[in-house]
Amino acid sequence: MHRATKIVATIGPASNTPEILLQMIQAGLDVVRLNFSHGTADDHRQRAGFVREAARQAGREVAIMADLQGPKIRVGKFENGKIMLVAGEPFVLDADCELGNEQRAGLDYKDLPRDLKPGDVLLLNDGLIVLNVSRVIGNEIHTVVKIGGELSNNKGINRQGGGLSAPALTAKDMEDIRTAMSLGVDYVAVSFPKNATDMEMARQLANIAGAPFGVKPKMIAKIERAEAIPALQGILDASDGIMVARGDLAVEVGNAAVPALQKRMIRMARESNKFVITATQMMESMIHAPVPTRAEVSDVANAVLDGTDAVMLSAESAAGKYPVQTIETMAAICIEAEKSEQSELDKDFLDRTFTRIDQSIAMGALFTAFHLGAKAIVALTESGSTALWMSRHWTHVPIFALTPRVGSERAMALYRNVTSLHLDTNTDRDTALQQALETVVSKGYASRGDMVVLTVGEPMGQAGGTNTLKIVRVGEPY
């Protein structure tokens, strides 16, 4: 069955072979995430090569996302690899400490003492350990353990409520952007942006680094800082899409606040004509188990019902025992959830104005296909913008975007309800439309007698030039 919601999966030791990648793509993988928090440039280069080869064998384009590490604030290493913290006991975070012990730990972010004051609450290891700051002396943060537990090397630190001053782009991120551009990635995900300026800077760096390779990636803002929430509209405006990164975000704003924020972020992204990915612990139990929990099934389904473009796997596909099975299961959940979705297209169009011709054609095609019961919408597009605008509204009518640009084809792999296909470059409109129709029919998406809505720009070959809407029945003359 046609699945509208896309699947993003992280590549790691469990999925780092062409054979497993091919199985994952055949199971429904749409976008591969390269996690730049782990591995070397050569590791990422090899994995990107495996992805492109597996996609070629599968006969469809798959997008690659480079996910930057960002300013992950962590404790340093310990003499014995780990310690046990006990509630009520004092503990010092010391920027000058080389190797930690039961009394103190080092910091990889040396400016952390400048960001804190007595009364602040620090959450370590994704909130499993809680420290209350009692005083700050020079480079030492003196705390009292509120919730103890085992603390091992390089575990993350968050301040409850956010407010840490670490920049979104580190020196490592800037080098990783250069590596990612040399690999020809389609998306760059920026970790911990606080505002639109962070995203604008990342885009500028990516465009400069990508210029020699002819690469201009789309930018994804990972929303995981408390400060990003009030700045969300500005971040959306400066990005191509966002990721609801529920891990660090939950630690900063509290677990209970995340579900409502997820719904708000998805709604705002769709209203702003941006795409959105929902991530973190979606199928966590499938790292070790062949089936998900009922709660995980509901979590994935609810993200679909909220209108997310994509759902994402992290450790489940990077290090889990069942990477292929997890994708198959996730795809099945998405399809079932989509069946029950109600289209609110007419309501969506109330009080909306469209000032651009291409956007008006896109909305007209959507409205027409929905009310005439068309089998498919076929959009001939250069940049993919027409398909993106259509995909912001749910109609149960699949959208097929045909483009001569491989980069646009890969980018559209992330758009909800859009199937991107390759169309040979042709400057003759009628020939191109006929080719488009034949492509959709040959792949089994429409058959003789089905009504199809077509959009195209004339003259062809210009991004943003969609200006024609055509309604045809398959098998009948134009």
N, C-alpha and C positions, 0 to 999 in steps of 0.2 A: 504493500500500500504506500501511497504518497505520504511522506512525513514532512511536516512544515518546520518543526523545531530542529535546529542543527545541534550537532554533538562535537564538542571540543575535547580532545584527550591529550594528556601530557605524555611525552615519550621519555622512557627511562630504562633501567636495566631489564625490566620485564617485557619490554616491547621494542627493544633496540635491534631488531633484525628485519631484513626485507620481507621475510616470510610472515612474521607476526603482523607487521604493518599492513601487508596486503590483506590478511584476514580481517584486520580491524577496519580497513576501508570498505571491504565487502560487507562487513557487519553494519556499516552505517556511519563511520567516522567522516566528518566533514572538514575539520580544522585540526591541525597538529600543533600542540604547544611545546616549544623548546624552552625549558626553564633555565634561565641563565644564572640562577642561584647555585646551580650544580654543573660541573663539567667544564672542560676546556674549550677553546675556540675550535680545535680539531675535532673534539667530540661532537659539537654542534654541526660542524661542516659535514661530518660523516652521516649524522642523522638526517640532515636536510637532503643529502644525496639519496639516502634510503627512501625517504618520503616521496621524492620526485619519481624515483624508479617504481615504487609500489603503485603510485597513482597512475603512472603510464601503463602498467600491467593491468590495472583495474579499469582503465579506459575512461577515467574522469579526473578533473582537476581537484586537488585538495589544497587548501590554504595552509600557510605556515605562519605561526605567531611566535615572535621572540618576546618572551616575558622577562623584563629586566628585574634584577634583584632589588634595586633601590636601597635606601638607607636602613637596612635591617639592623636595629640596635640590639646588641647581644652581650651576654657575659662572656668573659674569656675562657681559657682552659683551666682545668684543675689538676693538681699534682697527681691525683689518683683517678682522673677522668670524671668523677662525680662526687657529690657530697649529699648529706641528709640534713635538711633544715627543720628545726623544731619550733613550733609555735611558742611565742613568748620570748624567744632568745634573740639577742642582738646579732646583726649581720651587717658587714660593711661592703659597699661597692666602691672599689678603689681604682681610679683611672691609671694609677702608677703601678698597680700590681701586675706582675708577670704571670705567675702561676697561683691559682686560688687554692684555698683550703677550707676547713670548717668555719673559719672566722670571717673570711673575706674572699671576694672574687674580683677579677679584673674586668675592664670594659673595653669593647672595641670602638665605642663612640666616646672619645675623650672629653667632649664638651657636655656630656650629660649632667655633671654636677651644676653647670651654669643654668640649666633649665629647671632645676628643682628647688623646692623650699619645704620647710617643715609642714607636715600635714598632708603632703602629696602621697598618693597610693601608687605603688609600682606592681605591675602584674607580669610575672615571669612564666615562660613555657606555656604560652597560650592561656594564661590566667589560672593555671593550676596552682601556682605559688603566689602569695600576696605578701608584699612588704609595705609597712608604714614608714615613711621618712620621718625621722625624729630631728635630725639636724644635718647641715652640709658644712663641712670644714675643708676648705681648699679643694683638693681633688677627691675627697672622700665623702661618700653619701652614707650616713649612719642610719640604719633602719632597725625596726623590730619586726620579727616574723609574725604575721597574722595567721597565714595558712601555710604550713610547712609541706615538706615532701622532698622527693629526690630531685636534685638539680645537677645536670650534667653539662659537659662542654658546649659552649656556643648557643645556649638557649636564648630565645628572644626576650626583649624587655619592652613593655608598653607602659605609658603613664595613663592612669584612669582619667578619662575625659579628654585625652589628647594634649596637644600643646608643646610637643617636642620640636626643636628648631632645626633638626637635621634636614638638609636640602633633599629634594626629590631625586635629583640626579647626582650620583657620585662619580668619581673618576673612573671607577670600574664600569659603571653604566655607560659612560661616554665611549669607552673602548669597546664595550659590548655592542653598542649601536653600530660602530664601524664594522665589527665582525658580522652582525646581522645583515647589514646592507650588502656586504660581499656575498652573502648566501642568497640574496634575492628574496628575503622574507616579504610577506604580504601585509603583515600587521606587526606593530610594536606596542606592547603593553607596558605602560609606565606605572611603577609601583609608588604608592604613597604621595601622589600629587596633592597639594594643599589648595591650589587655585588655578585659574586659567593660565597664568604666566608660566607655571611649571610645564603645562602641556604645550604651550607655544614654543618654549625653549627646546623641548624634546623634539617637536616637529621640525624646527629649524635645523637642529643637529642631524636628524635623520635625512632630511632633504639634501643637506650638504654632503653627508657621507654617502648617500645613495646616488648622487648625480653621476659619478664616473661609471656606475653600473646600470644606469637607466632605471633606477628603483625609486619609487616615491610611495612609501608605505602608508597605510591608514593607521591612525593613532588611537589607542584605547587607554582610557584613564581608569586605573583600578581604584575604586572608592573604598578605602580602608583606614582613613584617618577621620577622627571626629571633626576636624576643621573643614574637611571636604564637604560636609553635609550642607552648611549654610552657603557654601560657594558652588553648589552643584550646578546651577544653571549656567554660570560662567564656564565651569569646567566642561559641561556638555557642548557649549558653543565653540569651545576651542579644540574639541576632540571629534573623531568620527564615530566613536561609540564608547561605552563604559562597561566595566566589569563590576558586578556586585560581589566584592571580595569579602565574604562573610567572616573569615577567620580573624584577621587583625581588627577589622571593624567591630566585631562582637566584643573583643577584648577592651577596646577603647570606649564604646558606648553602652556595653552590657548586652548579654544575649537576648534579653526580653525585647529590646528595642529593634532588633534586626529584621524580623518578619515584616513589620509595618514599613520600615525604611526600604526594604526590598521592593515592596509593591509601589511605593512612591517613586523610587528610582526608575523602575521599569516604565511606569506611566509617563514620567517626565521625559525619558529618552524617546519614547514613541512619539510624544507630542512635539519633540524637537527634531523629528526626522533623523534620529540617531539609532544605532543598533545597541543591544544590551546582552551581556552574558551573565548568567547566574552561576556562581562557583562556590566551592569549598564544602567538602564532606557530603556531597550529594548521594554517593553510594559507598560510603566509608566502610561499611561492614564487608563489602565484596573484595576488600584487600585480602581477606582471609576466607571468606565464605562464598559458595557458589550462587547464593541467592541473597537479595537485599532484605532489610527489615521492612515491615509494613510502613513504618514512619518515613523511611527513605523513599519508598514508592510514592507516598503522599507528598513529600517534599518536591520531588521532580515534577509530579503532576501539577502541583500548585504553582510552580514557576512557569510551567507551560500555560496554565489558565490565567496567570498574571499577564502573559503576553511576551515573555522573554524570547529573544531570537535564538539563543543557544543555552544549553546546559553543559557544564564542564566537569571533567574528571581530572583529578590530580594524582595522588598516590595510587588510586585504584588501577590506573592504566600504566603508571610509571614503575611501580614496585609491587603491584598486587599479583595474586596467583591466577586471576581470571580476566585478563585485559579484554579479550575478544568477547567473552560471555557478558562482561559488564556493559559493553557497548550494545550488544544485542538486547539485553534487558532494558537498558535505558531507552533505546529506540522504540521498543514495544510499549513502554509506559507513555512516551510522548504521543504515539499514535492513538492510544486509547483516550488520553486526556483531550486531544484535539477533536475527537469525535463529538464530545459534549459541549464544545465551545459555541456560544451564541454570537452571531454576527450582529454588530451594532453600527453597521455602515451608515445607514440613513442618519442616525443620531450623531455619528462622528462628523458628518458633513454640515450639520447645522452651525450657523455662525462662523463658517470657515470661508476665507477668501483666498483665491489663488492668483497671484500677480504674474506668474511666469507661464508662458505658453506650454512648455514641456511638462510642468507640474499639473497644469489643467488637463492636458491630454491623459496623463497618468491616472488622475482621479476620475476622469470621464470613462476611461477604459474599465476601471475597477467597478464603477457604478453600473455601467452597461452590462458587464459580464455577470455581475451579481443578480441583476433584475431579469436578464434574459435567460439565465440558467446555462451560461456558456460552460463548455467542458474545460477550457483553458484560456489563459491570457498569454499571448506571445509578444514579448517586447524585444525589438531590435534596438540594441543600445551600445554605445561606445564606452561610456564611463561606468554605467550601472546605476546612475541616479534615478532613472525612471523606475527600475525594478525596486530600488530602495523605497521610494515614495509609496509605491503600491503596497509594499510589504508592511507598511506601518498600520494597515487596516486589515482586519480579518474577515474573509468572505467565503472560505472553503473552496474557492476557485484557485487551483494551482497556477503560479506565475512561472513562465519559462522565459528566461532572459538569454538571448542569443547575441553573441558579441565576437568580433574578429580579434579582440585583444585578450591575450592569455591572462594578463594581469587583472583585467576586469572580471574575467571568468573565475579566477581564484578568489578574488575579493568577495564576490557575490556568494561564495560557498558559506558565508556566515549569515546571510540575510534570511529571515524567517519566510517560509513559504515560497522561496525562489529557487528554482533549479537552473543553474547556469550551464549553457551548452555553447560549443564552438560553432561559429558561422564563418565560412570563407568570406574574405573581403569582396564586396561587390558594390559598384557604384550605381547599378541599375536597380531602382526600387522594386519593381515588380518581380524581377528575377530573385532578388534577395528575399522578398516575402514568400515566394514560392519555395525557395530553399528552406526557409525557416519552418514553413508548414510541413514540408516533407521530412525535415529533421525530427519534429515533434511526433509525427505519425509513425515514422520508422522506429522510434524508440518505444512505441506502444502507449504514448500519453494521450493520443486522440485517434479516432477512427472515422471512417466514412459516415457522413451525415451529422457528425458532431459540430456544434457551433463553437467557433474560436474567435476571440477578439485580438486584433493585431495592432501594435503601435510601432511607428517608424518615423524617422526624421528625413526631411528632404530639403536640400541635397544631403545625401548620406555621408557619413564619415566625420561629422562634427559633433563633439561632445556637447550635450545640452540642447541638441537640435530637434528633439522629438516634437513633431507638429501635426501628425496624421494618425487618425484612428480608423480602423477598417474592421467590419464584421463579416465573416465568411462562414460557409458550411464546407467542411472537408469533402472533397470530391466534386464540388460544383465549381464552374468557371467563375472567375472574379467578376 
